[in-house]
Amino acid sequence: MTRDGSGGLPHRRLLGLPGVAAQAVLGFLAQLTQQVAPVGLVLVAQRASGSLALAGLTAAAFSVGAGMGRPVLGRLMDRHGPRPVLAATALLHVAALLALVGYAQPGRPQWPMVALAWIVGVALPPISVSMRLEWGRRTPAEGRTAAYSLVFLVQELAMLAGPLLFGLLIAVASASLALGAVAAAAGAGTLAYARALRTGSAVSARGRRRVFADRGMFVLLPVVLLLGGFIGAVQVGVPALAAARGLPAATGPLVAALSVGGITGAMVYGSRRWRSAVPARLAALLLALGLPLTPLALLGTPASGSLLWMGLFWAALFAAGLALTPALTTSSLLVDVYAPDAQAEAFGWVSTAIGTGGATGAAVAGVAGDRFGPTAPFLTAAAFALIGAALALALLRRL
């Protein structure tokens, strides 16, 4: 690897391109609902119905909708460009959220809330996909690592800040008003971001290829599904471990460890130019994801309230986070190789695979935690990452 030879870091050079800094700020604002929407939907649905089962079903409908919508929206972006797709999804996403908030009243039928939550997910604006298209087309091949790394850095910051802002708004208002306010801000940010795009052209019908024309995509998607499985397993394992150790308040810092590690990893990874083969890099990053959690998960459970043990887990999650955002970035680099003329749809399939893997990882980790104790979900997460690393090596043959 080498540092950028221009006297500045690649991220700084990218942000210096006309319009990119504004797009990063507006993209941050537009993605505030990615983490807020599922949490807010649970709170609103539970308050209206008194049923945690319905609240969970509403959140699941949002996730299913988002997974179904991503490839479809990506195909539309490839055909018509990102601007009309972003504008339409911004309006539909906010309208469906506000309709759900207004409808969610005690005594009303419950199924419309689930249907509206599905629409909210389907219409979740594909901001990160658009950023990868925009910044990828404006940078040479050797600058794509920095470009995609910055995309995930902006997304990670939005996913960190969104719930914090939502919590502050709930403290001074209701969950419904807070969700509506965040949705309106994200919708305005999406519309402004769409107007700020510079290379918003579509791929011509003649030049557009099928997403799966290269069989490498059939290997890449299972790899990113396993990466999603790692994320889902950790999301189950963190609160389960904190509760089992009598330190429920530790959930926040432990979750933050993965995010802080991801932000740090994005900054470091994007500041370098890497000479190694991209599939080999992805395999190494997945290995780096799984290894920090394996020894702690195998050591057994500590005494209740062990701050030392929590500190060790915080460090392990931070270390894993250092590889998480770079792994997502590297999977995007492989989309450039395998589907260069159908990138938006391919990125959509990658997002769907990560979401499906997250749901699978959460389910498997929950079963493992019930059967083998609160550290088992972390061993499950490590297994997902290590299997993904082995499978990623098969991509070397595709190149």
Summary of the structure (lengths in Angstrom):
residues: 399
radius of gyration: 20.6
end to end distance: 19.5
largest distance: 64.6
contacts: 1519
relative contact order: 0.15
helix: 79%
strand: 1%
